[in-house]
Amino acid sequence: MIVWFDAVTSKEALLFDAIANELEKEGHEVSFTCRDYDYIVSLFDLLQRDVRILGKHGGGTLYGKLMAGNERISLLANYVNKLDKKPNYHISFACPESTRVAFGLSIPIISINDSPHAKAVAKLTIPFAKHLVYSSCISKEKWLSKGALENQLQPYDGIDEVAWLRDYEPDEAVIENLGLSKTDRFIVARPEESSAAYMLDKGMAGQTNLDVIFDELFPLYDGKAVVFPRYKSQEEMMLKKYKDNIIIPPKAVDTLSLYFYSDLCITGGATMAREAAAIGTPSISYYPHPLDVLEYISSIGIPLYNEYKLEDAIARTIELINSSRDKGAIQEKTSKIIKSLESPVEKIMSLI
């Protein structure tokens, strides 16, 4: 069979690569598309995957998102229509544009989703999907309220990160390429997704609150921060304000190795906090509302701290950088927890 993947965030490149590896072992063909956004393209390069870049992010306005989405639907439709063979399945992480194209061209859809809080995206993708794959820590009622039907629901008992973490080994060369060594102190940081549709009511499109935390951190911390901005405006502000205190990688790197050697990961989103915590590095998400998967990860003993107010995130940051702990023991304990969880790859392979 031929399976077409479409990635719109960096996390998806990692997840889809893990699924594709299993499909290829069984003799299936895969193809990848993505949009030009964030570190996605360079991450596919890092994974040594060919990818067709179609479309871009719509920015921080609803009109911009609408027009970019419309353009991307056209680009994706033309791409798929010109393929020698029509894909047998389409897999995306709840991408409205590629989901619409697959449905329009009668390609069965497997939609992966862990974000019932992104209501518009859910309503624009779930009705078209043959299968909705999600972590069982999210109640099915949340999906049913977004238009899902019982026969679409395909829960699995784990988290996405299991797909690419079980056999991971850290590489010290990754931090050396950034001018660091494993004896240096540093944290990994990621601003919030301030231009996402579900964040536009905050009035912070393209901006970040990460600097509020850094203002309190750097006077007390003798290390650096490796920062992964989402937007050019975030990058420019951070470089101007913090200069040599921060390192901004010019392209995608093996972030798992960064987490492994770092003191802490802090993000205004979810993905990096989830990944870092899942290899045993204490992590803070300052996303302003509870998210099902983050709450679940915290509850099973993985070192993820959900702080919904900036002042709480600052206090937790200072506490964690000043604490003495047996990092190896935490990583070993976390590894055992991760190995006990189900991977979404197993669920998707069983469906295909």
C-alpha positions as CSV (number, residue, x, y, z in Angstrom):
1,M,0.0,0.0,0.0
2,I,0.9,3.7,-0.3
3,V,0.5,5.9,2.8
4,W,0.6,9.7,2.5
5,F,1.6,11.7,5.6
6,D,1.2,15.4,6.0
7,A,3.1,17.3,8.8
8,V,2.3,20.8,9.9
9,T,4.4,20.8,13.2
10,S,7.8,19.5,14.1
11,K,6.5,16.8,16.4
12,E,4.6,15.3,13.6
13,A,7.8,14.7,11.6
14,L,9.1,12.5,14.4
15,L,5.8,10.6,14.9
16,F,5.3,10.0,11.2
17,D,8.9,8.9,10.7
18,A,8.4,6.3,13.4
19,I,5.2,5.0,11.8
20,A,6.7,5.1,8.3
21,N,9.7,3.0,9.5
22,E,7.3,0.2,10.5
23,L,5.3,0.5,7.3
24,E,8.4,0.2,5.2
25,K,9.5,-2.9,7.1
26,E,6.3,-4.5,5.9
27,G,6.9,-3.5,2.3
28,H,4.6,-0.5,2.1
29,E,5.4,2.8,0.4
30,V,5.2,6.2,2.1
31,S,5.2,9.8,1.0
32,F,5.5,13.0,3.0
33,T,4.2,16.6,2.6
34,C,4.6,19.5,5.0
35,R,4.2,23.2,5.2
36,D,7.1,25.7,5.4
37,Y,6.9,26.5,9.1
38,D,9.1,26.5,12.2
39,Y,11.8,23.7,12.1
40,I,9.7,21.2,10.2
41,V,11.7,21.2,6.9
42,S,15.1,20.9,8.5
43,L,13.8,18.2,10.8
44,F,12.8,16.1,7.8
45,D,16.4,16.7,6.6
46,L,17.7,15.5,9.9
47,L,15.6,12.4,9.6
48,Q,16.8,11.9,6.0
49,R,13.3,11.9,4.7
50,D,12.2,13.3,1.3
51,V,9.4,15.7,1.8
52,R,7.4,18.0,-0.6
53,I,7.0,21.5,0.9
54,L,3.5,22.8,0.1
55,G,2.1,26.0,1.6
56,K,3.0,28.0,4.7
57,H,1.7,29.1,8.1
58,G,-1.1,31.7,8.0
59,G,0.3,34.0,10.7
60,G,-1.5,35.6,13.5
61,T,-4.9,36.6,12.0
62,L,-7.9,34.6,11.1
63,Y,-8.0,36.0,7.6
64,G,-4.3,35.0,7.1
65,K,-5.0,31.5,8.3
66,L,-8.1,31.2,6.0
67,M,-6.2,32.3,2.9
68,A,-3.1,30.2,3.6
69,G,-5.3,27.2,4.3
70,N,-7.2,27.7,1.0
71,E,-3.9,28.0,-0.9
72,R,-2.6,24.9,0.8
73,I,-5.7,22.9,-0.1
74,S,-5.1,23.7,-3.8
75,L,-1.4,22.8,-3.6
76,L,-2.0,19.5,-1.9
77,A,-4.9,18.6,-4.2
78,N,-2.7,19.2,-7.3
79,Y,0.2,17.2,-5.7
80,V,-1.9,14.1,-4.8
81,N,-3.9,14.2,-8.1
82,K,-0.7,14.0,-10.1
83,L,0.8,11.1,-8.2
84,D,1.3,7.9,-10.3
85,K,-0.8,5.9,-7.8
86,K,-3.4,7.2,-5.4
87,P,-2.5,6.7,-1.7
88,N,-4.4,3.9,0.1
89,Y,-4.4,5.9,3.3
90,H,-3.8,9.5,4.5
91,I,-2.4,10.1,8.0
92,S,-2.2,13.6,9.6
93,F,-2.3,15.0,13.1
94,A,-5.7,16.6,12.6
95,C,-4.6,18.9,9.7
96,P,-7.7,20.5,8.2
97,E,-6.2,21.1,4.7
98,S,-4.8,17.7,4.0
99,T,-7.8,16.0,5.6
100,R,-10.1,18.0,3.3
101,V,-8.0,17.0,0.2
102,A,-8.0,13.3,1.2
103,F,-11.7,13.3,1.8
104,G,-12.3,15.1,-1.5
105,L,-10.2,12.5,-3.4
106,S,-11.7,9.5,-1.6
107,I,-8.6,8.5,0.4
108,P,-9.4,6.9,3.7
109,I,-8.1,9.1,6.6
110,I,-6.5,8.2,9.9
111,S,-6.6,11.3,12.0
112,I,-4.4,11.5,15.1
113,N,-5.4,14.1,17.7
114,D,-4.5,14.9,21.3
115,S,-5.9,18.4,21.4
116,P,-9.7,18.5,22.1
117,H,-9.1,22.1,23.3
118,A,-8.5,23.0,19.6
119,K,-12.2,23.0,18.9
120,A,-12.2,24.4,15.3
121,V,-9.5,22.0,14.2
122,A,-11.4,19.0,15.7
123,K,-14.6,20.0,14.0
124,L,-12.9,20.5,10.6
125,T,-11.2,17.0,10.7
126,I,-13.0,14.5,12.8
127,P,-16.2,14.2,10.5
128,F,-14.0,13.2,7.5
129,A,-11.8,10.6,9.3
130,K,-12.3,6.8,9.1
131,H,-10.3,6.4,12.3
132,L,-9.6,8.9,15.2
133,V,-6.5,7.8,17.1
134,Y,-5.9,9.3,20.5
135,S,-4.5,8.7,23.9
136,S,-7.0,6.9,26.2
137,C,-6.3,9.5,28.9
138,I,-8.7,11.8,26.9
139,S,-12.3,10.9,27.6
140,K,-14.3,9.8,24.5
141,E,-17.0,12.3,25.5
142,K,-14.7,15.1,24.5
143,W,-14.4,13.7,21.0
144,L,-18.1,12.9,20.7
145,S,-18.9,16.5,21.6
146,K,-16.7,17.5,18.6
147,G,-18.7,15.4,16.1
148,A,-17.0,12.0,16.4
149,L,-19.0,8.8,16.1
150,E,-18.4,5.8,18.3
151,N,-17.1,3.7,15.4
152,Q,-14.4,6.2,14.6
153,L,-12.8,6.1,18.1
154,Q,-9.4,4.3,18.4
155,P,-7.9,5.0,21.8
156,Y,-4.5,3.6,22.8
157,D,-3.0,3.3,26.3
158,G,0.0,5.6,26.0
159,I,1.3,8.9,24.6
160,D,2.7,9.9,21.2
161,E,6.2,10.2,22.4
162,V,6.5,6.5,23.0
163,A,6.8,6.1,19.3
164,W,10.2,7.6,19.1
165,L,11.6,7.4,22.6
166,R,11.8,3.7,23.5
167,D,15.1,2.9,21.8
168,Y,16.6,6.4,22.0
169,E,20.3,6.9,22.9
170,P,21.7,10.4,23.5
171,D,24.4,11.8,21.3
172,E,26.9,14.2,23.0
173,A,28.0,15.6,19.6
174,V,24.6,17.3,19.4
175,I,25.4,19.7,22.3
176,E,29.0,20.1,21.2
177,N,27.8,21.4,17.8
178,L,26.0,24.2,19.8
179,G,29.2,25.1,21.7
180,L,28.2,23.2,24.8
181,S,29.5,20.2,26.7
182,K,27.8,17.8,29.1
183,T,29.4,19.6,32.0
184,D,27.9,22.9,31.1
185,R,24.7,24.0,32.7
186,F,21.9,24.9,30.3
187,I,18.1,24.7,29.9
188,V,15.9,24.1,26.8
189,A,13.1,26.6,26.2
190,R,10.3,27.1,23.8
191,P,7.9,30.1,23.7
192,E,4.1,29.6,23.5
193,E,2.3,29.1,20.2
194,S,0.9,32.6,20.4
195,S,-0.4,32.7,16.8
196,A,-2.4,29.5,17.0
197,A,-6.1,30.0,16.4
198,Y,-6.9,28.8,19.9
199,M,-4.5,31.5,21.3
200,L,-5.6,34.5,19.3
201,D,-7.9,35.8,22.0
202,K,-4.9,36.4,24.2
203,G,-3.8,39.3,21.9
204,M,-0.2,38.1,21.8
205,A,0.2,37.0,18.1
206,G,3.9,36.4,17.4
207,Q,4.9,37.4,21.0
208,T,5.9,35.5,24.1
209,N,5.8,35.5,27.9
210,L,9.0,33.5,28.1
211,D,11.0,36.7,28.7
212,V,9.1,37.3,32.0
213,I,10.5,33.9,33.2
214,F,14.0,34.6,31.9
215,D,14.1,38.0,33.6
216,E,13.8,36.1,36.9
217,L,16.0,33.1,35.9
218,F,19.2,34.6,34.5
219,P,20.2,36.6,37.6
220,L,20.2,33.3,39.6
221,Y,21.5,30.9,37.0
222,D,25.0,30.4,35.8
223,G,24.0,28.6,32.6
224,K,22.5,29.3,29.2
225,A,19.2,28.7,27.5
226,V,18.9,26.9,24.2
227,V,15.8,28.5,22.8
228,F,13.5,27.3,19.9
229,P,11.4,30.3,18.8
230,R,8.3,29.7,16.8
231,Y,8.2,33.0,15.0
232,K,10.8,35.5,13.7
233,S,9.4,38.2,16.1
234,Q,10.0,35.9,19.1
235,E,13.6,35.2,17.9
236,E,14.4,38.9,17.3
237,M,13.1,39.9,20.8
238,M,15.0,37.1,22.6
239,L,18.3,37.8,20.8
240,K,18.1,41.6,21.5
241,K,17.2,41.1,25.1
242,Y,19.4,38.2,26.2
243,K,22.3,38.2,23.7
244,D,24.9,35.7,24.9
245,N,22.7,34.1,27.5
246,I,20.8,32.2,24.9
247,I,21.6,30.0,21.9
248,I,19.1,29.7,19.0
249,P,19.8,26.8,16.7
250,P,19.6,27.8,13.1
251,K,18.0,24.5,12.1
252,A,16.5,21.4,13.6
253,V,18.7,19.4,16.0
254,D,18.3,16.2,17.9
255,T,16.4,17.8,20.8
256,L,16.3,14.6,22.7
257,S,20.0,14.8,23.3
258,L,19.6,18.4,24.4
259,Y,17.0,17.4,27.0
260,F,19.1,14.5,28.2
261,Y,22.0,16.8,29.1
262,S,20.0,19.8,30.2
263,D,19.0,21.0,33.7
264,L,15.4,21.7,32.7
265,C,12.9,22.2,29.9
266,I,10.4,25.0,29.9
267,T,7.8,25.8,27.3
268,G,4.6,27.7,26.8
269,G,3.2,24.8,24.8
270,A,3.2,21.1,25.4
271,T,5.3,19.0,23.0
272,M,8.8,19.9,24.3
273,A,7.8,19.6,27.9
274,R,6.2,16.1,27.2
275,E,9.3,14.9,25.3
276,A,11.8,16.2,27.8
277,A,9.9,14.8,30.8
278,A,9.5,11.5,29.0
279,I,13.3,11.0,29.0
280,G,13.5,12.0,32.7
281,T,14.4,15.7,32.5
282,P,12.3,17.9,34.8
283,S,10.0,20.0,32.6
284,I,7.5,22.9,33.0
285,S,4.6,23.8,30.7
286,Y,3.1,27.2,31.4
287,Y,0.2,26.7,29.0
288,P,-2.6,28.6,30.7
289,H,-5.2,25.8,30.9
290,P,-5.1,22.1,31.8
291,L,-4.4,19.8,28.9
292,D,-5.4,16.1,29.2
293,V,-2.2,14.5,28.1
294,L,0.0,16.8,30.2
295,E,-2.1,16.1,33.3
296,Y,-1.9,12.4,32.6
297,I,1.9,12.4,32.1
298,S,2.3,14.2,35.4
299,S,0.0,11.8,37.2
300,I,2.0,8.7,36.3
301,G,5.3,9.8,37.8
302,I,7.0,11.4,34.8
303,P,8.6,14.7,35.9
304,L,6.3,17.2,34.1
305,Y,5.0,20.2,36.0
306,N,1.9,22.1,34.8
307,E,1.9,25.7,35.9
308,Y,-1.0,27.7,34.6
309,K,0.2,31.1,36.0
310,L,3.5,32.8,35.1
311,E,4.3,33.5,38.7
312,D,3.9,29.7,39.5
313,A,6.1,28.8,36.5
314,I,8.8,31.2,37.7
315,A,8.7,29.8,41.2
316,R,8.9,26.2,39.9
317,T,11.8,27.2,37.5
318,I,13.8,28.6,40.4
319,E,13.0,25.6,42.6
320,L,14.1,23.1,40.0
321,I,17.4,24.8,38.9
322,N,18.4,25.0,42.6
323,S,17.4,21.5,43.6
324,S,19.9,18.7,43.9
325,R,18.7,15.4,42.5
326,D,19.9,12.0,41.2
327,K,19.4,12.7,37.5
328,G,20.3,9.1,36.5
329,A,17.8,7.6,38.9
330,I,15.0,9.9,37.6
331,Q,15.9,9.0,34.0
332,E,15.9,5.3,34.8
333,K,12.6,5.4,36.5
334,T,11.0,7.4,33.7
335,S,12.4,5.0,31.1
336,K,10.6,2.1,32.8
337,I,7.3,4.1,32.8
338,I,7.6,4.9,29.1
339,K,8.3,1.2,28.2
340,S,5.1,0.2,30.0
341,L,3.0,2.5,27.7
342,E,1.5,1.7,24.3
343,S,2.8,3.4,21.2
344,P,0.4,5.0,18.7
345,V,2.5,3.2,16.0
346,E,1.1,-0.1,17.3
347,K,-2.5,1.1,17.1
348,I,-2.0,2.6,13.6
349,M,-0.3,-0.5,12.2
350,S,-3.2,-2.7,13.5
351,L,-5.7,-0.4,11.7
352,I,-3.8,-0.5,8.4
